[in-house]
Amino acid sequence: MSNRLFFATTALFLLSQLPILAQSGLPSRIAFGSCGSQERSMPILDTARNFQPDYFIWLGDNIYGDTKDMAVLKAKYAQLAAKPEFQRLKKNTTFLATWDDHDYGWNDSGRHYAFKKQSKNIFLDFWEEPKESPRRQHDGIYTSYYLDENGKRLQIILLDNRTFRDDLRLYRGELSRDAKFFYPLDYYPHEISDSTLLGEEQWKWLEKEFQKPADLRIIGSGTQFSISYNGYEAWANFPHEQKRMLELIKKTKANGVLFLTGDVHYAEISVLKENGLYPIYDVTASGITSTWHFATPNENRIEGPVMENHFGLLSINWNQPDPSIKMEVYDIRGNQRIEHTIRLSELTFQK
């Protein structure tokens, strides 16, 4: 069967073929990363290119826009486009992208950002989204891609965790201190079930996506999913939404869910365990140019952290009866810093 890559839409069950792919067959190497300032060089992109990935998924904070002036936002994207290392990687792989707050437009912002429609158009134009793409027909930038060959099926889902998200709950003064943490906390979790991160329109679309047959479902989210609460931005600030995701996976019997995330300026692998569900892995790669001086406590961390500039790599051996999925993180020198391998059967509901 010939390789096919499709968009999936919200209201329409419309599938339209994408432009020429960088590979034939199902991808065996998917690189990913986030948090790159257009003001700085990005040698990690050349490091990633050396691994010849079939795709590179940009997981958000792909630029640091942080503006309410759309001319400024466009200019910052132009800075990224002009980088030789960006151009070299683009010529050698296929780009897929979602956003986080800084390329959405404003630090830690959600649905109340006033320029989200304008920012969306700039984002889609920069990443060369086809004019006829269903992604341009609904609010937000969520989308999915579907590939199949020889009976094996891969679904790549890119979420939008900005356009519909309610405001975060802000700690103030001494309330931000907690003996479990060595730093002041920014946010505390929503306690009411009508708080939202994805919004109803995106949730309805996602349920339809989970109902489609797939062996492996890679979900890209700018915000970390499987980590424990740490007082900063994460799905843990919306525990009802996090629980809703887990329940939706169980309801639809969606096998193969694995998260790729960014945002935090270091790399790690986290695993969230839920009764009646296989482990939900979350591979965070967040250091194209950005670094941070400490990693927050994370009860669900099994690998990492890596504090230097890095990118993530997912390697899938489709030729095995039970395909292996290797999760890796490489630093700027091409050194492997994280490796964790599982079998696809480990992401499957037990019969």
Number of C-alpha atoms within 10 A of each C-alpha: 8 10 15 17 21 19 19 24 24 21 13 9 12 12 15 15 12 14 11 9 15 17 15 12 17 21 19 16 19 20 26 31 33 33 29 25 21 21 13 13 16 22 18 24 25 17 20 23 21 12 13 16 23 21 24 26 21 29 28 28 28 25 25 23 25 19 16 15 13 15 10 13 22 16 13 19 20 14 14 22 16 11 15 15 18 18 14 13 21 17 11 17 19 18 19 19 23 27 31 32 25 21 25 34 29 19 16 16 22 22 17 13 18 13 16 21 15 14 22 21 14 19 21 18 13 14 14 11 17 13 11 9 18 22 21 18 13 13 16 23 24 27 25 22 23 22 18 19 15 11 8 15 17 20 24 25 24 25 25 26 29 27 25 19 18 20 16 20 14 14 15 12 8 9 12 16 16 12 7 8 13 10 13 17 19 17 19 20 20 19 12 10 11 12 19 20 26 21 19 11 14 21 19 13 18 23 16 15 25 21 14 12 16 21 19 23 24 19 18 31 27 30 25 22 25 27 23 20 21 20 23 19 19 23 22 23 23 26 20 20 21 18 14 14 16 19 15 16 21 18 12 14 15 23 24 24 24 18 24 26 29 30 27 25 26 28 33 28 26 25 21 18 14 13 8 11 19 21 19 19 23 28 29 35 32 34 30 29 22 21 19 14 9 12 15 18 15 14 14 18 19 13 18 17 18 24 19 21 26 33 27 29 25 23 18 22 17 19 10 9 10 13 18 18 20 17 21 23 28 23 22 19 11 16 11 13 18 20 15 14 13 14 16 20 17 16 21 18 15 10 3
